[in-house]
Amino acid sequence: MDDQTRIEIEAAAFRRLQKHLMEDRQDVQNIDMMNLAGFCRNCLSRWYQEAANARGFDMSKEEGRAVFYGMPYDDWKAKFQSDASPEKQAAFEVAFKENVLGEKD
């Protein structure tokens, strides 16, 4: 497989993942994804932003989220995000520290 074809297939898989999370499974909470898998929609939007910035496109965190979520992040939260239990919040603190900040206890 040539590099261009591989890139196109990877991009198609990413777009399908985005559609799955944004349209098919809006019920899945970011905190649950982070606690279970070590990443969430916000991570994906940050990776998108970082890739754009690395290629010379000036993109803020908010712009990256709006591209990934298909709407401003605050609108997404108001429509789809529910309150997390104290147990989920505690697990998130650990998952965020390990997976986003790279800190291990």
Sequence and secondary structure as in RCSB ss.txt:
>XXXX:A:sequence
MDDQTRIEIEAAAFRRLQKHLMEDRQDVQNIDMMNLAGFCRNCLSRWYQEAANARGFDMSKEEGRAVFYGMPYDD
WKAKFQSDASPEKQAAFEVAFKENVLGEKD
>XXXX:A:secstr
  HHHHHHHHHHHHHHHHHIIIII TTS HHHHHHHHS  HHHHHHHHHHHHHHTT    HHHHHHHHHSS HHH
HHHHH     HHHHHHHHHHHHHHTS    
